[in-house]
Amino acid sequence: MPKLFSYGTLQLPQVQLDTFGRHLEGISDAIIGFKLELVEITDPAVLASSGQTHHPILRRSESVCEEVAGTVFDISDDELRQADSYEVDDYERIEVPLKSGLTCWAYVERLLK
């Protein structure tokens, strides 16, 4: 079962219902070596679900000590594909190590667009 680290709108109950058809339960964790910034969202479906014109985005930090808190969710392979469909082109999904020692998927800033 895939693990997904969320630090932004995938933690919102309405986004979870719209994306996965259910509420997710997870555990707190953090990603190290990244910082949180904002990206403007223009996709109408994503805007309707989140209600936000700007979403958080993980950008690599110059400091290996910088960390961003979030939640780790256990999801199915189908739900991981649904999360891929929800995220706009500014994001890419990569495997990342977390502060706890877990390795999971996270959406970070796409470096090459």
C-alpha positions as CSV (number, residue, x, y, z in Angstrom):
1,M,0.0,0.0,0.0
2,P,1.6,3.3,-1.0
3,K,2.2,6.0,1.5
4,L,1.6,9.7,0.6
5,F,3.0,12.7,2.5
6,S,0.7,15.7,2.3
7,Y,1.5,19.2,3.5
8,G,-1.2,21.1,1.8
9,T,-4.7,20.8,0.3
10,L,-4.8,17.0,0.2
11,Q,-5.2,17.2,4.0
12,L,-8.5,19.2,3.5
13,P,-11.7,17.0,4.0
14,Q,-13.5,18.4,0.9
15,V,-10.4,17.7,-1.3
16,Q,-10.2,14.2,0.1
17,L,-13.8,13.5,-0.6
18,D,-13.6,15.0,-4.1
19,T,-10.3,13.2,-4.9
20,F,-10.7,9.8,-3.1
21,G,-14.4,9.6,-2.3
22,R,-13.5,9.2,1.4
23,H,-11.8,10.9,4.3
24,L,-8.2,9.8,4.9
25,E,-6.6,9.1,8.3
26,G,-2.9,9.7,8.7
27,I,0.0,10.3,11.1
28,S,2.1,13.4,11.5
29,D,5.6,13.6,10.1
30,A,7.9,16.0,8.4
31,I,10.0,16.3,5.3
32,I,13.6,17.6,5.7
33,G,15.5,19.7,3.2
34,F,12.5,21.5,1.7
35,K,10.7,24.8,2.3
36,L,7.1,25.7,1.8
37,E,6.1,28.4,-0.7
38,L,2.9,29.1,-2.7
39,V,1.9,28.5,-6.3
40,E,-1.1,30.1,-8.1
41,I,-3.7,27.6,-9.2
42,T,-5.8,28.2,-12.3
43,D,-7.3,24.7,-12.9
44,P,-11.1,25.2,-12.4
45,A,-11.7,21.7,-10.8
46,V,-8.8,22.1,-8.3
47,L,-10.0,25.6,-7.4
48,A,-13.6,24.3,-6.9
49,S,-12.4,21.5,-4.6
50,S,-9.9,23.4,-2.5
51,G,-11.5,26.9,-2.6
52,Q,-8.0,28.4,-2.7
53,T,-6.3,30.3,-5.5
54,H,-2.8,29.6,-4.1
55,H,-1.6,26.2,-2.9
56,P,1.5,25.3,-0.9
57,I,4.3,23.8,-2.8
58,L,7.5,22.1,-1.6
59,R,10.7,23.6,-3.0
60,R,14.2,22.2,-2.2
61,S,15.9,24.3,0.5
62,E,19.6,25.2,0.7
63,S,19.4,24.2,4.3
64,V,19.3,20.5,5.0
65,C,17.9,21.4,8.5
66,E,14.8,23.1,7.1
67,E,11.6,21.0,7.4
68,V,7.9,21.0,6.6
69,A,5.3,19.3,8.7
70,G,2.6,17.3,7.2
71,T,0.6,14.0,7.3
72,V,1.4,10.6,6.0
73,F,-1.6,8.7,4.5
74,D,-1.9,5.0,3.5
75,I,-3.7,5.0,0.2
76,S,-4.3,2.5,-2.6
77,D,-2.6,2.4,-6.0
78,D,-5.8,3.7,-7.5
79,E,-5.9,6.6,-5.0
80,L,-2.3,7.5,-5.8
81,R,-3.4,7.8,-9.5
82,Q,-6.3,9.9,-8.4
83,A,-3.9,12.2,-6.4
84,D,-1.8,12.5,-9.6
85,S,-4.9,13.7,-11.5
86,Y,-5.6,16.3,-8.8
87,E,-2.2,17.8,-8.8
88,V,-1.5,20.5,-11.5
89,D,1.6,20.5,-13.7
90,D,3.6,22.6,-11.3
91,Y,4.0,19.5,-9.1
92,E,5.8,16.2,-9.6
93,R,5.5,13.1,-7.4
94,I,8.8,11.8,-6.1
95,E,9.8,9.4,-3.3
96,V,11.2,11.2,-0.3
97,P,12.6,10.2,3.1
98,L,10.8,11.7,6.1
99,K,12.0,12.7,9.5
100,S,10.6,9.5,11.0
101,G,12.6,7.3,8.7
102,L,9.7,6.4,6.5
103,T,10.0,6.8,2.7
104,C,6.9,7.8,0.8
105,W,5.5,9.7,-2.1
106,A,5.3,13.5,-2.0
107,Y,4.4,16.2,-4.5
108,V,7.2,18.8,-4.9
109,E,7.9,21.6,-7.3
110,R,8.4,20.3,-10.8
111,L,11.9,21.5,-11.9
112,L,11.5,21.0,-15.6
113,K,8.1,22.1,-17.0
